[in-house]
Amino acid sequence: MSTSAATALATSPLRLAAESTPTSLWNDSADPTQLARSIEFGAVGATCNPVIALTAISSDLDTWGPRIRQLAAEYPAAGESELGWRVVEELSVAAAALLVPEFRRSGGRNGRLSIQTDPRLHRDADAIVEQAVRFSALAENIIVKIPATAVGLRAIEEATYRGVSINATVSFTVPQALAVADAIERGLDRRTAAGLPEREFGSVVTIMGGRLDDWLKAWVAKERILVDPGILEWAGVAALKRAHHLFVERGYRSRVLSAAFRNHMQWSELLGGDLVVSAPFEWQVLINENRIPVEHRIDTPVDPRIIEALLEQVPEFRRAYEPDGMTVGEFADFGATRRTLRQFLEADAALDALVRDILVPSP
């Protein structure tokens, strides 16, 4: 790296934020090339889900095509789904290895690689727990993503008790985040009561702020409600800020994680908080290129007029923003949950099809 390039990197917004705030940057992909660059920007974690894995594998078929054929030879009875998930595991383990130095330096608080449980298990808490325990053993710094639904919450508590570090997924709202944090606390308390060893789990609770924004935009369009479109860009940010402050107030041993970027405010408005921002690599590049200011913004409230307009005009925002806006039983039917779960299931099916096309190409 040239001296000028090194200087530019050292003064980039992401690097400055990493060095001057408690806010942690994660790369929202397990792609090893992107992750290596993101670590240069100050990233201390990364994540994988069915959509991310499909994208990473599809974009590097020169590597993964031969590997899938090799795995098929090694496991001749394995079906397309099993082979696809073996590739997801290998992709995740390779990314996790890049983060081990930070994992050890931070005592396990950072340096984590998230791998998501199979979304096809979303109705079976026991199956989710068993897969979470197996994924947790793939590498010392694995953290496992489990959906923030009633079924997922049962799995989160039990998996925590069994020693799994947790990252909630399919999570968009303040009530979901609080329910996940409570489930993690119950699991940790059960470990203490059982005399199991205490350690840094590094668990995080995702709010997919951009996907909340997406759902609210779709909802107002469906309901034929006209609002100032600018206010809908703030919904996810508002939920993230409120969740973070409640986490601090209640002393939870997990941190909020911002994911599903749709605007830079899902990074810049959260700076200064002891939380995680999982930004897609291209957003990281854009933040650096545009020199987005590094300012302590986590304690700066969203304009009260915006919050008031959202609460009055968009009842779905009230459900997402108020701590008691939804019951646990309502999480699975929230619009953003259904939309995202369907997308993850579709990505699973697409991964199956990709493996099939490699092993049984069209004549």
C-alpha positions as CSV (number, residue, x, y, z in Angstrom):
1,M,0.0,0.0,0.0
2,S,1.4,3.4,-0.9
3,T,1.9,6.1,1.7
4,S,-0.9,8.2,0.4
5,A,-3.3,5.2,0.4
6,A,-2.3,4.3,3.9
7,T,-2.9,7.9,5.0
8,A,-6.3,8.0,3.4
9,L,-7.3,4.8,5.0
10,A,-6.1,5.9,8.5
11,T,-8.2,9.1,8.2
12,S,-11.3,7.5,6.6
13,P,-14.6,7.9,8.5
14,L,-14.9,4.2,9.2
15,R,-11.4,3.9,10.6
16,L,-11.8,7.1,12.7
17,A,-15.1,5.8,14.1
18,A,-13.5,2.5,15.0
19,E,-10.7,4.2,16.8
20,S,-12.6,7.0,18.5
21,T,-16.0,5.5,19.4
22,P,-17.2,2.3,21.2
23,T,-19.3,1.5,18.1
24,S,-18.2,-1.7,16.4
25,L,-18.2,-2.2,12.6
26,W,-19.0,-5.6,11.1
27,N,-18.9,-6.5,7.5
28,D,-22.4,-7.7,6.3
29,S,-20.9,-10.5,4.2
30,A,-18.6,-13.5,4.8
31,D,-17.0,-13.0,1.4
32,P,-13.3,-13.3,2.3
33,T,-12.0,-10.6,-0.1
34,Q,-14.5,-8.1,1.1
35,L,-14.0,-9.0,4.7
36,A,-10.2,-8.6,4.4
37,R,-10.8,-5.0,3.0
38,S,-13.4,-4.3,5.7
39,I,-11.0,-5.3,8.4
40,E,-8.6,-2.6,7.0
41,F,-11.5,-0.2,7.5
42,G,-11.8,-1.2,11.2
43,A,-14.3,-4.1,11.0
44,V,-14.2,-6.5,13.9
45,G,-16.9,-9.0,12.9
46,A,-18.9,-10.3,9.9
47,T,-22.1,-12.1,9.1
48,C,-23.6,-14.7,6.8
49,N,-27.2,-15.5,5.9
50,P,-28.8,-17.5,3.1
51,V,-29.0,-14.5,0.8
52,I,-25.4,-13.4,1.6
53,A,-24.1,-17.0,1.1
54,L,-25.9,-17.4,-2.2
55,T,-24.4,-14.1,-3.5
56,A,-20.9,-15.0,-2.3
57,I,-21.0,-18.5,-3.8
58,S,-22.6,-17.4,-7.1
59,S,-20.1,-14.7,-7.6
60,D,-17.1,-17.1,-7.2
61,L,-18.2,-20.2,-9.0
62,D,-14.6,-20.8,-10.2
63,T,-13.8,-21.6,-6.6
64,W,-17.1,-23.1,-5.4
65,G,-18.2,-25.0,-8.5
66,P,-15.2,-27.5,-8.2
67,R,-15.6,-27.6,-4.5
68,I,-19.3,-28.6,-4.7
69,R,-18.4,-31.4,-7.1
70,Q,-15.6,-32.5,-4.8
71,L,-18.1,-32.5,-1.8
72,A,-20.5,-34.5,-3.9
73,A,-17.8,-37.1,-4.5
74,E,-17.0,-37.2,-0.8
75,Y,-20.6,-37.5,0.3
76,P,-22.2,-39.5,-2.5
77,A,-25.6,-39.9,-0.7
78,A,-25.9,-36.2,0.2
79,G,-28.7,-34.2,-1.3
80,E,-28.5,-30.7,-2.8
81,S,-29.5,-29.0,0.4
82,E,-26.9,-30.8,2.5
83,L,-24.2,-30.0,0.0
84,G,-25.2,-26.4,-0.2
85,W,-25.1,-26.0,3.5
86,R,-21.7,-27.7,3.7
87,V,-20.5,-24.9,1.4
88,V,-22.1,-22.3,3.6
89,E,-20.3,-23.8,6.6
90,E,-16.9,-23.7,4.8
91,L,-17.5,-20.1,3.6
92,S,-18.3,-19.1,7.2
93,V,-15.3,-21.0,8.8
94,A,-12.9,-19.4,6.3
95,A,-14.3,-15.9,7.2
96,A,-14.1,-16.7,10.9
97,A,-10.4,-17.4,10.6
98,L,-9.8,-13.8,9.5
99,L,-11.4,-12.6,12.7
100,V,-9.6,-14.8,15.2
101,P,-7.0,-12.2,16.1
102,E,-9.7,-9.6,17.1
103,F,-11.7,-12.3,18.9
104,R,-8.7,-13.1,21.1
105,R,-7.7,-9.5,21.5
106,S,-11.2,-8.5,22.7
107,G,-11.7,-11.6,24.9
108,G,-14.6,-12.8,22.7
109,R,-16.6,-9.6,22.6
110,N,-15.7,-9.0,19.0
111,G,-14.1,-10.9,16.2
112,R,-17.3,-12.9,15.6
113,L,-18.6,-14.5,12.5
114,S,-22.3,-15.0,12.4
115,I,-23.8,-18.0,10.7
116,Q,-27.6,-18.3,10.3
117,T,-29.6,-21.4,11.2
118,D,-31.5,-23.0,8.3
119,P,-34.7,-20.9,7.8
120,R,-36.6,-24.1,6.9
121,L,-36.3,-25.0,10.6
122,H,-38.3,-21.9,11.7
123,R,-41.1,-23.9,13.2
124,D,-39.0,-26.3,15.2
125,A,-37.2,-24.9,18.3
126,D,-35.4,-28.2,19.1
127,A,-34.0,-28.5,15.6
128,I,-32.8,-24.9,15.7
129,V,-31.0,-25.5,19.0
130,E,-29.3,-28.7,17.7
131,Q,-28.1,-26.9,14.6
132,A,-27.0,-23.9,16.6
133,V,-24.9,-26.1,18.9
134,R,-23.3,-27.8,15.9
135,F,-22.6,-24.5,14.2
136,S,-21.1,-23.1,17.4
137,A,-18.5,-25.9,17.3
138,L,-17.3,-25.0,13.8
139,A,-14.9,-22.4,15.1
140,E,-14.1,-20.7,18.5
141,N,-15.5,-17.4,17.3
142,I,-18.8,-18.4,15.7
143,I,-22.0,-16.6,16.7
144,V,-25.3,-18.2,15.6
145,K,-28.3,-16.3,14.1
146,I,-31.7,-17.4,15.3
147,P,-35.0,-15.7,14.3
148,A,-36.7,-13.4,16.7
149,T,-40.1,-15.2,16.8
150,A,-41.9,-17.1,19.6
151,V,-40.2,-20.4,18.4
152,G,-36.9,-18.7,18.0
153,L,-37.0,-17.1,21.4
154,R,-37.3,-20.6,23.0
155,A,-34.4,-21.7,20.9
156,I,-32.3,-18.6,21.9
157,E,-32.8,-19.2,25.6
158,E,-31.9,-22.9,25.3
159,A,-29.0,-22.4,22.9
160,T,-27.6,-19.7,25.2
161,Y,-27.8,-22.1,28.2
162,R,-25.9,-24.7,26.1
163,G,-23.1,-22.3,25.4
164,V,-24.0,-20.8,22.0
165,S,-23.3,-17.1,21.3
166,I,-26.4,-15.6,19.8
167,N,-27.2,-13.1,17.1
168,A,-30.9,-12.6,16.6
169,T,-32.2,-12.3,13.0
170,V,-35.5,-11.7,11.3
171,S,-35.8,-8.9,13.9
172,F,-37.0,-5.4,13.1
173,T,-38.6,-3.9,16.1
174,V,-38.0,-2.7,19.7
175,P,-40.3,-5.4,21.3
176,Q,-38.5,-8.1,19.4
177,A,-35.1,-6.9,20.5
178,L,-36.2,-6.6,24.1
179,A,-37.7,-10.1,24.0
180,V,-34.4,-11.6,22.5
181,A,-32.3,-9.8,25.2
182,D,-34.5,-11.2,27.9
183,A,-34.2,-14.7,26.4
184,I,-30.4,-14.4,26.4
185,E,-30.5,-13.2,30.0
186,R,-32.6,-16.2,31.0
187,G,-30.2,-18.6,29.3
188,L,-27.2,-16.9,31.0
189,D,-28.9,-17.0,34.4
190,R,-29.6,-20.7,33.9
191,R,-26.0,-21.3,33.2
192,T,-25.0,-19.5,36.4
193,A,-27.6,-21.5,38.5
194,A,-26.2,-24.7,37.0
195,G,-22.6,-23.8,37.9
196,L,-21.6,-23.6,34.2
197,P,-18.5,-21.5,33.4
198,E,-19.1,-17.8,32.8
199,R,-17.4,-16.2,29.8
200,E,-17.8,-13.4,27.2
201,F,-20.5,-14.6,24.8
202,G,-20.4,-11.5,22.7
203,S,-24.1,-11.9,21.9
204,V,-25.9,-9.3,19.8
205,V,-29.5,-8.5,19.0
206,T,-30.1,-7.4,15.4
207,I,-32.7,-4.8,14.3
208,M,-32.9,-4.8,10.5
209,G,-33.6,-1.1,10.3
210,G,-33.7,-0.9,6.5
211,R,-36.1,-3.8,6.3
212,L,-38.4,-2.1,8.8
213,D,-38.2,1.0,6.5
214,D,-39.0,-1.2,3.5
215,W,-42.1,-2.7,5.2
216,L,-43.5,0.6,6.4
217,K,-43.1,2.0,2.8
218,A,-45.0,-1.0,1.5
219,W,-47.6,-0.7,4.2
220,V,-48.5,2.9,3.6
221,A,-48.7,2.3,-0.1
222,K,-51.0,-0.7,0.4
223,E,-53.2,1.4,2.8
224,R,-53.1,4.4,0.4
225,I,-51.7,6.7,3.1
226,L,-49.7,9.7,2.0
227,V,-46.9,10.7,4.3
228,D,-43.8,12.8,3.8
229,P,-41.6,10.1,2.3
230,G,-38.6,11.5,4.2
231,I,-40.0,10.4,7.6
232,L,-39.9,6.8,6.6
233,E,-36.1,6.9,6.2
234,W,-36.0,7.6,10.0
235,A,-38.1,4.7,11.2
236,G,-35.4,2.1,11.5
237,V,-33.0,4.6,13.0
238,A,-35.6,5.6,15.6
239,A,-36.1,1.9,16.5
240,L,-32.4,1.3,16.8
241,K,-31.8,4.3,19.0
242,R,-34.7,3.5,21.3
243,A,-33.6,-0.2,21.6
244,H,-30.0,0.8,22.4
245,H,-31.0,3.1,25.2
246,L,-33.3,0.5,26.7
247,F,-30.5,-2.1,26.5
248,V,-28.2,0.3,28.4
249,E,-31.0,1.2,30.9
250,R,-31.8,-2.4,31.7
251,G,-28.2,-3.6,31.8
252,Y,-28.5,-6.3,29.2
253,R,-25.4,-8.4,28.6
254,S,-26.0,-8.3,24.8
255,R,-25.6,-5.4,22.3
256,V,-27.9,-4.0,19.6
257,L,-26.8,-4.6,16.0
258,S,-27.9,-2.4,13.1
259,A,-28.3,-4.3,9.9
260,A,-30.0,-4.1,6.4
261,F,-28.7,-0.8,5.3
262,R,-30.8,1.6,3.3
263,N,-29.1,4.9,4.2
264,H,-25.9,6.0,5.9
265,M,-27.9,7.2,9.0
266,Q,-28.1,3.6,10.0
267,W,-24.4,4.0,10.8
268,S,-23.8,7.8,11.4
269,E,-26.8,8.3,13.7
270,L,-25.7,5.4,15.9
271,L,-22.1,6.5,16.4
272,G,-21.1,6.7,20.1
273,G,-23.2,3.8,21.2
274,D,-21.7,0.6,22.5
275,L,-23.4,-1.3,19.7
276,V,-22.6,-3.0,16.4
277,V,-23.2,-1.7,12.9
278,S,-23.2,-4.5,10.3
279,A,-22.7,-2.6,7.0
280,P,-22.6,-4.1,3.5
281,F,-19.2,-3.6,2.0
282,E,-20.4,-1.2,-0.7
283,W,-21.9,1.0,1.9
284,Q,-18.6,1.1,3.7
285,V,-16.9,2.2,0.6
286,L,-19.5,4.9,0.0
287,I,-19.3,6.2,3.6
288,N,-15.5,6.5,3.2
289,E,-15.7,8.1,-0.3
290,N,-18.3,10.6,0.8
291,R,-16.4,11.5,4.1
292,I,-19.6,11.1,6.2
293,P,-18.8,13.0,9.5
294,V,-17.9,11.0,12.5
295,E,-20.0,12.6,15.3
296,H,-21.4,11.3,18.6
297,R,-25.1,10.9,17.5
298,I,-26.5,8.1,19.5
299,D,-27.8,10.4,22.2
300,T,-29.2,12.9,19.7
301,P,-33.0,12.1,19.5
302,V,-34.7,11.8,16.2
303,D,-36.7,15.0,15.5
304,P,-39.8,14.7,17.8
305,R,-41.9,16.0,14.9
306,I,-40.8,13.0,12.8
307,I,-41.6,10.5,15.6
308,E,-45.0,12.2,16.2
309,A,-45.9,12.0,12.5
310,L,-44.8,8.3,12.3
311,L,-46.8,7.4,15.4
312,E,-49.9,9.3,14.2
313,Q,-49.9,8.3,10.6
314,V,-48.3,4.9,10.5
315,P,-49.8,2.5,13.1
316,E,-47.3,-0.2,12.0
317,F,-44.5,2.1,13.3
318,R,-46.1,2.2,16.7
319,R,-46.0,-1.6,16.8
320,A,-42.3,-1.5,16.0
321,Y,-41.3,1.4,18.1
322,E,-43.1,1.0,21.4
323,P,-41.6,-1.6,23.8
324,D,-45.0,-3.1,24.2
325,G,-46.1,-2.6,20.6
326,M,-46.4,-6.3,19.9
327,T,-46.8,-9.5,21.9
328,V,-44.3,-12.3,21.3
329,G,-47.1,-14.2,19.6
330,E,-47.4,-11.4,17.0
331,F,-43.8,-11.4,16.0
332,A,-44.1,-14.1,13.3
333,D,-47.0,-12.3,11.6
334,F,-45.4,-8.9,11.4
335,G,-45.1,-7.9,7.8
336,A,-41.3,-7.5,7.8
337,T,-40.9,-10.9,9.4
338,R,-43.0,-12.7,6.7
339,R,-41.3,-10.8,3.9
340,T,-37.8,-11.5,5.2
341,L,-38.4,-15.2,6.1
342,R,-39.8,-15.8,2.6
343,Q,-36.7,-14.2,1.1
344,F,-34.4,-16.4,3.2
345,L,-36.4,-19.5,2.2
346,E,-36.3,-18.5,-1.4
347,A,-32.5,-18.1,-1.1
348,D,-32.3,-21.6,0.3
349,A,-34.2,-22.9,-2.6
350,A,-32.0,-21.0,-5.0
351,L,-28.9,-22.5,-3.4
352,D,-30.4,-25.9,-3.9
353,A,-30.9,-25.1,-7.5
354,L,-27.4,-23.8,-7.9
355,V,-26.0,-27.1,-6.5
356,R,-28.3,-29.0,-8.8
357,D,-27.1,-27.1,-11.9
358,I,-23.5,-27.8,-11.0
359,L,-24.0,-31.5,-10.4
360,V,-26.7,-32.1,-13.1
361,P,-26.1,-29.5,-15.8
362,S,-28.7,-29.1,-18.5
363,P,-27.9,-31.3,-21.6
